């Protein structure tokens, strides 16, 4: 015998609605020292880092080094590769040729160096220094 009662269906639906899916609990987070090894620096390591940072601060910026190389022979053209090798050899700075070229280009934009092309090569020169004038820049010229 099959009972077709609407109340039986309602109770079944009520039971299924009452059963909600189980909520997932988040996985426990690992503690700070769990999977990754945390390393404490000793006082000696901290001291060497401070010495390294002070040595970095003592070095002049690259554009000053490049400009000093160009000014050793003003008016003489230099290739970017020549400047790069001189920076590496005499100043002990390890940089790429592209970084030196970027410094040279920034000096050209600032007007502190000149750029010219010779036989499909880009040459950079330090401009010859102008003779100092005795005239005060704020005073009009005398007649």
Protein Blocks (a to p, Z undefined) as FASTA:
>chain_A
ZZddfklmmmmmmmmmmmccddddddddddfklmpccddddfklmmmmmmmmmmmmmpcc
fklmmmmmmmmmghiacdfklmmmmmmmmnopacdfklmmmmmmmmmmnopaccddeehi
acddddddddddfbdfkbccdZZ
